[in-house]
Amino acid sequence: MNKELRTPDYIFESSWEVCNKVGGIYTVLSTRAKTLQEKFQDHIVFIGPDLWQDKANPNFREEKSLLAEWQWQAKEQGLTVRVGRWTVPGEPIAVLVDFKPFFEQKNDIYAWAWEEYGVDSLHAYGDYDEASMFSWAAGKVVESMVRWLGDFKTVYHANEWMCGLGALYINKVLPQVGTIFTTHATSIGRSIAGNQKPLYDYLFAYNGDQMAFELNMQSKHSIEKQTAHNVDCFTTVSDITANECVELLDRPVDVVLPNGFDDSFVPKGPAFERKRRLARRRMLEVANALMGEQLQDDDTLIVSTSGRYEFRNKGIDVFIEAMNRLLRERSLKKTVLAFIVVPGWVGEAREDLKERLKGQQASQPLEVPMITHWLHNMGHDNVLNMMKFYDMHNRHEDRVKVIFLPCYLDGNDGILNLTYYDVVLGNDLCIYPSYYEPWGYTPLEAVAFRVPCITTDLAGFGLWANKEIGHQGEIADGVKVIHRTDYNYSEVADYIKDTVALYSQMTKKETDSCRKKAAALSKRALWSEFIKYYYEAYDIALRKASERTKA
């Protein structure tokens, strides 16, 4: 029997990435905003850090008339906020809060967290203090607004350990508010993987608290674990991360909230083909100028990988390995132009490359013909060092050329001057061989732009794709899902090499079929398909809050 779900009157949701574009959570929240705004119409309020202060924030438009009475009241309570619209589809209300004043109370706040919930902040370092003060400020904003609004069914949704402290605060001071906590990746799981330790074969044997001590992660782990155990509804983004939560946080999740996508900004019809042609032309121009080549569109297979600069976790190492092996692959039918689109410690756009892009074709490569922008740490960069180790220097006779694009692609990088989505659009194939990937937006974005992709079954998206396809995904299905373990790095590299070689042999009819199937799969991951899981989480949180206030 289906119970009727309880629906909140108001939803407050906080994240470090509200109106602050730094990673995948920005995409999760900003693409989901439209679906929630359509249903709740300004009764969904996003809370983020006011990092821009008096400088213009491209993702936020202040509107002083919005919630004007509450703004005045918040000021009286000592909260410094700016209220406006998040400039994403749906334009939901966003409240940006200045958390710096709370640093004066930091010791008292941490003492409160220890006394009330046993949160250990003693070993804090790095971004812990900043995140915690923001989280506390976000909790104060929610408390202020809920008291101003009056008696409504309300949920507060906190994202990542960085917002845990505020969720615990709301739990304590507003028992009538249902609290939800989403971990997008456990801090310990990510750290185990990033420290070259085998995560999956030994997951059952790891003790989260012990590993936190070993990896110097006690404070982040503590706030994450205590929040998971004390909120009304604990969630994560995929089945693979749900396993981590059981083993490392000692708490099963209540609901899995897979990350959906809003495809309203994917170009349609002739505009799609035009943008794809322009992107490919520009990518080839930059590559030819850098390497002194004359690569032609029809004879070149453009592939790429992208994501955060987590060399092992995101599979950047195995991508380079596969491209190196592809150099000697006799069945390869086209030249492969491979881009590594990963923001590094970027310096400035190369002046010699800029000059060459203005002028005539050149027949000689520039110095270091593997990178578009100079880095601050050229001698210590993992990508460049691995390419140097394998003697990959984009020589004229090489059938595989690899170019490192180490900057955020916002359309103004000085060299390519394309946005990230334009670059995805220009690819024939995208490759994301992640070792640690709770969900995996990059492959989902690729297929939404009709670009077939290679991923692994250690990514939440890869597991989901296998389930939807009905078997282990092959490139003919639009998504090739490679089986990846703690120890089969070499096999993964061979699978990538073989899949790229196979794709280079396909006819236009066959590649068109792959592209159609990729796009069809992406439609099953739209927010309209996944939002139901959020409604389930809201229901769980509201029911728990209701039971608590009755008691």
C-alpha positions in Angstrom: 0.0 0.0 0.0 1.4 3.4 -1.0 1.4 5.9 1.8 0.7 9.5 0.9 3.9 11.5 1.0 4.1 14.5 3.3 5.1 17.6 1.4 7.0 20.6 3.0 5.6 24.1 2.9 9.2 25.5 2.9 12.5 24.0 2.0 15.9 25.5 3.0 19.0 24.0 1.4 22.5 25.0 2.2 25.8 24.3 0.5 29.2 25.9 0.1 28.5 25.8 -3.6 25.3 27.8 -3.7 26.1 30.7 -6.1 29.7 29.6 -5.9 30.9 27.5 -8.8 33.7 25.3 -7.6 32.7 21.7 -8.3 30.1 19.0 -9.0 27.7 20.0 -6.1 27.1 23.3 -7.9 25.8 21.3 -10.9 23.6 19.1 -8.7 21.9 22.0 -6.9 21.8 24.5 -9.8 20.2 22.0 -12.3 17.8 20.7 -9.7 16.7 24.2 -8.7 14.4 24.6 -11.7 12.4 21.4 -10.9 11.9 22.4 -7.2 11.2 26.1 -8.0 8.4 25.0 -10.5 6.8 22.9 -7.7 7.4 25.1 -4.6 7.5 28.6 -6.2 9.8 30.7 -4.0 9.2 28.4 -1.0 12.6 26.8 -1.7 15.5 29.0 -0.4 19.1 28.2 -1.1 21.7 29.4 1.4 25.4 29.9 0.4 28.5 31.8 1.6 28.9 35.4 0.7 32.4 35.2 -0.7 32.1 38.0 -3.2 30.9 40.7 -0.7 30.8 44.0 -2.7 32.2 42.5 -5.9 29.8 41.4 -8.6 29.0 37.7 -8.4 28.1 36.3 -11.9 25.9 33.6 -10.3 23.8 35.9 -8.1 21.6 38.9 -8.6 20.7 40.8 -5.4 17.1 42.0 -5.0 16.8 44.1 -1.8 12.9 44.0 -2.0 12.9 40.2 -1.7 11.9 39.2 1.9 12.6 42.8 2.9 10.9 42.6 6.3 12.9 39.5 7.2 16.1 41.1 5.9 15.6 44.0 8.4 14.9 41.5 11.2 18.0 39.5 10.3 20.1 42.6 10.5 18.7 43.3 14.0 19.8 39.8 15.0 23.4 40.5 13.8 23.2 38.5 10.6 24.8 40.0 7.5 22.9 38.7 4.5 22.3 39.5 0.9 19.0 38.2 -0.6 18.4 37.7 -4.3 18.2 35.2 -7.2 20.5 32.5 -8.1 21.0 33.1 -11.9 20.4 29.6 -13.0 17.3 28.1 -14.7 14.3 28.6 -12.4 16.0 31.6 -10.6 15.3 30.4 -7.1 15.7 32.7 -4.0 19.3 32.6 -2.7 20.5 34.0 0.7 24.2 34.7 0.9 25.5 35.0 4.4 28.7 36.6 5.7 30.1 34.0 8.1 33.3 35.8 9.1 31.8 37.5 12.2 31.3 34.1 13.7 35.0 33.4 13.9 35.0 35.4 17.2 32.7 32.8 18.7 34.6 29.8 17.1 35.7 28.2 20.4 32.3 28.5 22.0 30.7 27.0 18.9 33.1 24.1 18.9 32.5 23.6 22.6 28.8 23.5 22.0 29.2 20.9 19.2 31.4 18.7 21.5 29.0 19.0 24.5 25.8 18.4 22.6 26.9 15.9 19.9 30.5 14.8 20.7 31.9 16.5 17.5 35.7 16.6 17.8 37.0 19.9 16.3 40.4 19.7 18.1 42.2 18.4 15.0 40.8 20.9 12.6 43.0 22.3 9.9 42.7 23.7 6.3 39.1 24.5 5.3 37.5 23.1 8.4 37.1 26.4 10.3 35.8 28.3 7.3 33.3 25.7 6.4 32.1 25.3 10.0 31.6 29.0 10.5 29.6 29.2 7.3 27.6 26.1 8.3 26.8 27.7 11.7 25.8 31.0 10.0 23.5 29.1 7.6 21.8 27.4 10.6 21.3 30.8 12.2 19.7 32.1 8.9 17.3 29.2 8.9 16.4 29.6 12.5 15.8 33.3 12.0 13.6 32.8 8.9 11.6 29.9 10.3 10.8 31.9 13.5 9.8 34.8 11.2 7.6 32.7 8.9 5.7 30.9 11.7 4.2 27.5 11.9 4.8 25.7 8.6 6.0 22.2 7.6 9.7 22.9 7.0 12.7 20.9 6.0 16.4 21.9 6.2 18.7 20.1 3.7 22.4 20.3 4.4 25.0 19.2 1.8 28.4 17.6 2.7 30.3 17.7 6.0 30.8 21.4 5.4 27.1 22.1 6.3 26.9 19.5 9.1 27.3 21.8 12.0 24.3 23.9 10.9 22.1 20.8 10.6 23.0 19.8 14.1 22.2 23.3 15.4 18.7 23.3 13.7 18.1 19.8 15.1 18.7 21.2 18.6 17.0 24.6 18.5 14.1 23.9 16.0 12.9 20.3 16.7 9.8 21.0 14.5 12.0 21.3 11.4 12.8 18.0 9.5 16.6 17.8 8.8 18.2 16.1 5.8 21.9 15.5 5.3 23.5 14.4 2.0 27.1 13.2 1.8 28.2 13.4 -1.8 31.3 11.4 -1.0 32.5 10.3 2.4 35.6 12.3 3.5 37.3 9.0 4.6 36.4 7.1 1.5 37.8 9.9 -0.7 40.9 10.1 1.5 41.6 6.3 1.5 41.4 6.3 -2.3 43.4 9.5 -2.7 46.2 8.0 -0.5 46.8 5.0 -2.8 45.1 2.6 -0.4 42.8 -0.1 -1.8 39.3 1.0 -0.9 36.8 -1.6 -2.3 38.3 -5.0 -1.5 39.0 -3.9 2.1 35.9 -1.7 2.7 34.3 -4.3 5.0 37.4 -4.3 7.2 38.1 -0.6 7.5 37.0 1.2 10.7 36.1 4.8 9.8 37.2 6.3 13.2 40.5 4.4 13.0 41.2 5.5 9.4 40.3 9.1 10.3 43.0 9.0 13.0 45.5 7.4 10.5 44.8 9.9 7.7 44.6 13.0 10.0 40.9 13.5 9.1 39.4 13.2 12.6 37.5 16.5 12.6 35.9 16.3 9.1 35.0 12.6 9.8 33.6 13.5 13.2 31.2 16.2 12.0 30.2 14.0 9.0 29.5 11.0 11.2 27.6 12.8 14.0 25.5 14.7 11.4 24.7 11.4 9.7 23.6 9.8 13.0 21.6 12.7 14.3 19.6 14.1 11.4 16.1 12.9 10.5 17.0 11.6 7.0 20.5 10.6 5.9 21.1 10.4 2.2 23.8 9.9 -0.4 24.1 10.0 -4.2 24.6 6.4 -5.3 24.5 2.7 -4.2 28.3 2.6 -4.2 28.6 5.5 -1.7 25.8 4.0 0.3 28.1 1.0 1.0 30.8 3.4 2.2 28.4 5.1 4.6 27.5 1.7 6.2 31.1 0.7 6.6 32.9 4.0 7.3 30.1 6.1 9.1 28.3 3.1 10.7 25.0 4.3 9.4 22.9 3.1 6.5 21.3 5.8 4.4 17.6 6.3 4.4 17.3 7.2 0.7 19.7 7.3 -2.3 19.4 10.6 -4.2 20.9 10.1 -7.6 22.1 13.2 -9.4 19.9 14.2 -12.2 20.4 16.7 -15.0 18.5 19.6 -16.6 19.0 19.5 -20.4 17.3 22.9 -21.1 20.7 24.4 -22.1 21.6 21.6 -24.5 21.3 23.2 -27.9 18.6 21.8 -30.2 18.5 21.1 -34.0 20.6 23.2 -36.3 22.0 25.2 -33.3 23.5 21.9 -31.9 25.3 21.1 -35.2 26.5 24.6 -35.6 28.0 24.8 -32.1 29.6 21.4 -32.5 31.3 22.4 -35.7 32.6 25.6 -34.2 33.9 23.8 -31.1 35.7 21.2 -33.2 37.2 23.8 -35.5 38.5 25.8 -32.5 39.9 22.7 -30.8 41.8 21.7 -34.0 43.1 25.3 -34.5 44.6 25.4 -31.0 46.1 21.9 -31.3 47.5 22.7 -34.8 49.0 26.0 -33.6 50.5 24.4 -30.5 52.0 21.3 -32.3 52.7 22.8 -35.8 50.4 20.3 -37.3 47.6 20.3 -39.9 45.1 17.9 -38.4 41.8 17.8 -40.3 38.3 17.3 -38.9 37.4 14.2 -40.9 40.6 12.3 -40.1 40.8 13.2 -36.4 39.0 11.5 -33.5 38.7 14.1 -30.7 38.5 12.6 -27.2 38.9 14.1 -23.7 38.8 13.5 -20.0 37.9 16.1 -17.4 37.0 16.7 -13.7 38.8 17.7 -10.5 42.5 17.3 -10.4 42.5 14.1 -8.4 45.1 12.2 -10.4 44.3 8.7 -9.3 40.7 9.1 -8.1 39.5 10.5 -11.4 41.5 8.1 -13.5 43.7 10.8 -15.1 46.7 8.4 -14.7 45.0 5.5 -16.5 43.8 7.9 -19.3 47.4 8.9 -20.0 48.4 5.2 -19.8 45.8 4.3 -22.3 46.8 7.1 -24.7 50.4 5.9 -24.5 49.4 2.4 -25.4 47.2 3.6 -28.2 50.3 5.1 -29.9 51.3 1.6 -30.8 47.8 0.3 -31.7 47.8 -0.9 -35.3 44.0 -1.1 -35.6 43.7 2.7 -35.0 42.1 4.2 -38.1 42.3 7.9 -37.3 44.6 10.3 -35.5 43.5 10.8 -31.9 43.6 14.2 -30.4 43.1 13.8 -26.7 42.5 16.7 -24.3 42.9 16.6 -20.5 40.6 19.3 -19.3 41.5 19.5 -15.6 42.1 22.7 -13.7 45.6 22.8 -12.4 47.7 25.4 -10.6 47.5 27.6 -13.7 49.6 30.6 -14.4 48.8 32.5 -17.6 47.8 31.7 -21.1 50.8 31.1 -23.3 51.7 34.3 -25.2 53.6 32.3 -27.9 50.4 30.3 -28.6 48.2 33.4 -28.6 50.5 35.0 -31.2 50.5 31.9 -33.4 46.7 31.6 -33.2 46.5 35.2 -34.7 48.9 34.4 -37.6 49.6 31.8 -40.3 49.9 28.1 -40.0 53.2 26.9 -38.6 55.1 23.7 -39.4 57.1 23.6 -36.2 55.8 22.8 -32.7 56.1 25.3 -29.9 58.2 24.5 -26.9 56.4 22.1 -24.6 53.7 21.2 -27.2 51.5 19.4 -24.7 50.1 22.3 -22.7 48.0 25.5 -23.5 48.7 27.5 -20.3 51.8 27.8 -18.2 51.6 26.3 -14.7 53.2 27.6 -11.5 54.6 24.1 -10.8 55.7 22.9 -14.3 58.4 20.6 -12.8 56.1 19.0 -10.3 52.8 18.5 -12.3 51.5 15.0 -12.4 50.1 15.1 -15.9 53.3 16.6 -17.4 55.6 14.3 -15.4 53.7 11.2 -16.5 53.8 12.3 -20.2 57.5 13.0 -19.8 58.1 9.6 -18.2 56.5 7.9 -21.3 58.3 10.2 -23.7 55.0 11.6 -25.0 55.9 14.8 -26.8 53.3 15.0 -29.6 55.8 14.3 -32.3 54.7 14.7 -35.9 54.7 11.0 -36.5 52.6 10.2 -33.4 49.1 9.0 -34.2 48.0 10.1 -30.7 48.4 13.7 -29.5 47.7 14.6 -25.9 47.1 18.2 -24.8 46.7 19.4 -21.2 44.1 22.3 -20.8 44.8 23.2 -17.1 42.1 25.9 -16.5 38.5 26.4 -15.8 36.7 26.8 -19.1 34.4 29.7 -18.7 34.8 31.0 -22.3 37.6 33.5 -21.3 40.6 31.4 -20.7 42.7 33.3 -23.3 43.4 30.4 -25.6 40.5 28.1 -26.4 37.9 30.7 -25.3 35.1 28.1 -25.2 32.9 27.1 -22.3 33.3 23.6 -20.8 30.0 22.4 -22.4 31.1 23.7 -25.8 34.3 21.6 -25.4 32.3 18.5 -24.5 30.1 19.1 -27.5 33.1 19.1 -29.8 34.2 15.6 -28.7 33.7 12.3 -30.5 34.2 10.3 -27.3 34.6 11.3 -23.6 36.6 9.1 -21.2 36.2 9.1 -17.4 37.9 6.0 -16.0 37.4 6.9 -12.3 38.6 4.9 -9.4 36.6 7.0 -6.9 33.5 8.6 -8.2 30.4 8.6 -6.0 28.1 9.6 -8.9 29.8 11.0 -12.0 28.4 14.2 -13.6 31.1 14.3 -16.3 29.8 11.1 -18.1 26.2 12.2 -17.6 26.9 15.6 -19.1 28.7 14.0 -22.1 25.8 11.7 -23.0 23.3 14.7 -22.5 25.3 16.4 -25.3 25.1 13.2 -27.5 28.7 12.3 -26.9 29.3 8.6 -26.2 31.5 7.9 -23.2 33.7 5.4 -21.4 33.3 5.2 -17.6 33.7 2.5 -14.9 31.5 0.6 -12.5 33.3 2.3 -9.6 31.3 5.4 -10.6 27.7 5.7 -9.4 26.7 6.7 -12.9 28.4 3.6 -14.4 26.5 1.3 -12.1 23.2 3.1 -12.9 23.9 2.9 -16.7 24.5 -0.8 -16.4 21.2 -1.2 -14.6 19.3 0.9 -17.2 21.0 -0.8 -20.2 20.3 -4.2 -18.8 23.9 -5.5 -19.1 27.4 -4.2 -18.9 27.4 -1.1 -21.1 29.3 -1.3 -24.4 30.2 1.6 -26.6 27.4 0.6 -29.0 25.0 1.3 -26.1 26.3 4.9 -25.9 28.2 4.2 -22.7 31.0 1.7 -22.3 31.2 0.7 -18.6 34.6 -0.9 -17.7 34.8 -3.2 -14.8 37.3 -1.6 -12.4 38.8 -3.0 -9.2 41.5 -2.0 -6.7 44.1 -3.8 -8.8 43.2 -4.0 -12.5 44.7 -0.6 -13.6 46.5 -2.2 -16.6 43.4 -4.0 -17.9 41.4 -0.8 -17.6 44.0 1.0 -19.8 43.8 -1.8 -22.4 40.0 -1.6 -22.4 40.1 2.2 -23.1 42.8 1.7 -25.8 40.7 -1.0 -27.5 37.4 0.9 -27.3 39.0 4.1 -28.8 40.5 2.0 -31.6 37.1 0.3 -32.2 35.4 3.6 -32.3 37.9 4.9 -34.9 36.9 2.0 -37.2 33.1 2.7 -37.0 31.1 4.0 -39.9 29.2 7.3 -39.7 26.0 5.3 -39.4 27.4 3.3 -36.4 28.7 6.4 -34.6 25.3 8.1 -35.2 23.6 5.1 -33.6 26.0 5.4 -30.5 25.3 9.1 -30.2 21.5 8.5 -30.3 21.7 5.8 -27.7 23.8 8.1 -25.5 21.2 10.9 -25.7 18.4 8.5 -25.1 20.1 7.2 -21.9 20.6 10.7 -20.6 16.8 11.4 -20.8 16.4 8.7 -18.2 18.6 10.8 -15.8 16.7 14.0 -16.0 15.5 15.6 -12.8 11.9 14.9 -13.8 12.9 11.2 -13.3 14.9 11.5 -10.1 13.1 14.2 -8.1 10.8 11.6 -6.6 13.6 10.4 -4.4 13.9 13.9 -2.9 10.1 13.9 -2.1 10.7 10.6 -0.3 13.5 12.2 1.8 11.3 15.2 2.6 8.5 12.8 3.7 10.9 10.9 6.0 12.3 14.1 7.6 8.8 15.6 8.2 7.4 12.4 9.8 10.4 12.2 12.2 10.0 15.9 13.1 6.3 15.4 13.7 6.9 12.4 16.0 9.6 14.3 17.9 7.3 17.3 18.5 4.4 15.1 19.5 6.6 13.5 22.1 
